[in-house]
Amino acid sequence: MTPSTDPATPTPPTPGRSRNMAAIKRRDTKPERTIRSLLHAAGKRYRVDLRLQLKGARPRPDIVFTRARVAVFVDGCFWHCCPEHGRQPGVNGGYWGPKLERNVARDRTADEALAAAGWTVVRVWEHEAPDEAAARIIAVLDATSPANPGSRTE
């Protein structure tokens, strides 16, 4: 069965909406860039948008600290159903509901696969203050990094 005829796969409501949604950035969003800038200024070195090959999943965290094995996701409130700001659209709920549910399910699968592989996952909402988010990430890095203060965290 082709994806367009598979009832489990929703189709975009209109070609125009499909083009609009395809134009939305997957990486380098303003919250991501701001947090990365703060981390870099704090001396933390990282990889960006690195696909990890794990058993049962291939997550692609927004920021990856390979040596410390810390994966950071900067989640958009709409796309990842933020409990504070996430909302179900009033139009085309039959399309958006399953799509957003799959995003959240994929997030949980990635979290579980990363944890099973010995990674620490940090999830940041786009509405969080960037300096607070960066401080939280740095605290996790400091807790997981070796005691050597001169060691790099990449």
C-alpha positions as a printed NumPy array, in Angstrom:
array([[ 0.   ,  0.   ,  0.   ],
       [ 1.429,  3.428, -0.872],
       [ 1.792,  6.024,  1.903],
       [-0.894,  8.225,  0.367],
       [-3.47 ,  5.42 ,  0.515],
       [-2.431,  4.082,  3.908],
       [-5.172,  5.169,  6.353],
       [-2.614,  5.289,  9.198],
       [-0.632,  7.999,  7.392],
       [-2.454, 11.323,  7.299],
       [-2.145, 13.437,  4.188],
       [-1.708, 17.215,  4.196],
       [-5.007, 19.061,  3.799],
       [-3.856, 21.147,  0.817],
       [-0.779, 21.375, -1.423],
       [-0.228, 24.953, -0.221],
       [-0.217, 23.866,  3.418],
       [ 2.168, 21.059,  2.537],
       [ 4.608, 23.543,  0.933],
       [ 4.298, 25.854,  3.929],
       [ 5.042, 23.086,  6.415],
       [ 7.946, 21.781,  4.317],
       [ 9.545, 25.236,  4.523],
       [ 9.703, 25.154,  8.339],
       [13.265, 24.657,  9.557],
       [14.214, 21.39 , 11.195],
       [17.436, 22.771, 12.648],
       [19.091, 26.09 , 13.447],
       [15.973, 27.635, 14.943],
       [16.413, 30.818, 16.958],
       [16.093, 29.049, 20.362],
       [18.657, 26.434, 19.245],
       [21.149, 29.013, 17.978],
       [20.82 , 31.098, 21.15 ],
       [21.389, 28.114, 23.443],
       [24.33 , 26.904, 21.339],
       [25.875, 30.353, 21.505],
       [25.6  , 30.396, 25.309],
       [27.087, 26.903, 25.562],
       [29.97 , 27.846, 23.269],
       [30.633, 31.009, 25.292],
       [30.802, 28.801, 28.399],
       [33.533, 26.733, 26.733],
       [31.343, 23.746, 25.922],
       [31.99 , 22.12 , 22.551],
       [29.362, 20.04 , 20.85 ],
       [28.138, 18.518, 17.603],
       [25.03 , 19.823, 15.885],
       [22.263, 17.658, 14.413],
       [24.264, 14.431, 14.663],
       [22.321, 11.266, 13.865],
       [23.085,  8.568, 16.414],
       [22.861,  4.908, 15.375],
       [21.348,  3.068, 18.315],
       [19.67 , -0.274, 18.692],
       [16.043,  0.239, 17.74 ],
       [16.266,  3.965, 16.957],
       [18.216,  6.59 , 15.065],
       [17.613,  9.791, 17.027],
       [18.963, 13.104, 15.784],
       [19.464, 15.389, 18.82 ],
       [19.814, 19.11 , 18.207],
       [23.005, 19.346, 20.299],
       [25.248, 16.373, 21.076],
       [28.112, 16.141, 23.558],
       [29.713, 12.907, 22.386],
       [32.306, 12.394, 25.132],
       [29.876, 13.149, 27.948],
       [27.147, 11.187, 26.105],
       [24.593, 13.959, 26.574],
       [21.913, 14.53 , 23.927],
       [19.987, 17.812, 23.948],
       [16.684, 18.35 , 22.172],
       [15.211, 21.844, 21.802],
       [11.52 , 21.067, 21.336],
       [ 9.019, 23.413, 19.737],
       [ 5.87 , 23.928, 21.786],
       [ 3.482, 23.177, 18.912],
       [ 5.349, 20.268, 17.338],
       [ 6.028, 18.42 , 20.587],
       [ 2.778, 19.194, 22.453],
       [ 4.118, 21.432, 25.233],
       [ 1.874, 21.09 , 28.303],
       [ 2.038, 24.876, 28.765],
       [ 1.721, 26.195, 25.199],
       [ 0.917, 23.229, 22.977],
       [-2.526, 23.179, 21.449],
       [-4.531, 21.086, 19.069],
       [-5.388, 23.054, 15.936],
       [-9.078, 23.69 , 15.387],
       [-8.822, 23.086, 11.644],
       [-7.944, 19.688, 10.151],
       [-7.754, 17.917, 13.486],
       [-7.863, 14.575, 11.662],
       [-4.527, 15.457, 10.078],
       [-2.787, 17.304, 12.925],
       [-3.822, 15.101, 15.844],
       [-2.124, 11.916, 14.577],
       [ 0.867, 13.875, 13.28 ],
       [ 1.545, 15.503, 16.664],
       [ 0.918, 12.203, 18.481],
       [ 3.576, 10.54 , 16.292],
       [ 6.035, 13.321, 17.165],
       [ 5.533, 12.762, 20.893],
       [ 5.765,  8.978, 20.489],
       [ 8.999,  9.384, 18.493],
       [10.371, 11.595, 21.289],
       [ 9.655,  8.912, 23.9  ],
       [11.208,  6.208, 21.704],
       [14.341,  8.315, 21.241],
       [14.573,  9.02 , 24.983],
       [14.268,  5.319, 25.805],
       [16.818,  4.244, 23.177],
       [19.31 ,  6.895, 24.292],
       [18.906,  5.97 , 27.967],
       [19.329,  2.27 , 27.146],
       [22.566,  3.116, 25.321],
       [23.921,  5.035, 28.322],
       [23.144,  8.569, 27.145],
       [21.695, 11.366, 29.254],
       [18.829, 13.2  , 27.55 ],
       [18.065, 16.858, 28.18 ],
       [14.848, 18.244, 26.69 ],
       [14.396, 22.   , 26.509],
       [11.181, 23.752, 25.459],
       [11.505, 26.606, 22.993],
       [ 9.752, 28.932, 25.467],
       [12.355, 28.394, 28.205],
       [14.715, 31.268, 28.911],
       [17.894, 30.44 , 26.942],
       [20.242, 31.291, 29.819],
       [18.308, 28.988, 32.172],
       [18.251, 26.204, 29.584],
       [22.003, 26.565, 28.982],
       [22.655, 26.532, 32.745],
       [20.625, 23.318, 33.067],
       [22.562, 21.697, 30.212],
       [25.895, 22.781, 31.713],
       [24.866, 21.342, 35.105],
       [24.123, 17.996, 33.443],
       [27.448, 18.115, 31.59 ],
       [29.353, 18.938, 34.77 ],
       [27.625, 16.051, 36.561],
       [28.423, 13.547, 33.797],
       [31.905, 14.712, 32.785],
       [35.11 , 13.367, 34.298],
       [36.602, 15.242, 37.251],
       [39.333, 16.671, 35.011],
       [38.445, 20.383, 34.679],
       [40.578, 20.76 , 31.559],
       [38.788, 18.032, 29.641],
       [36.677, 18.912, 26.64 ],
       [33.029, 17.899, 26.618],
       [32.638, 17.047, 22.932]])
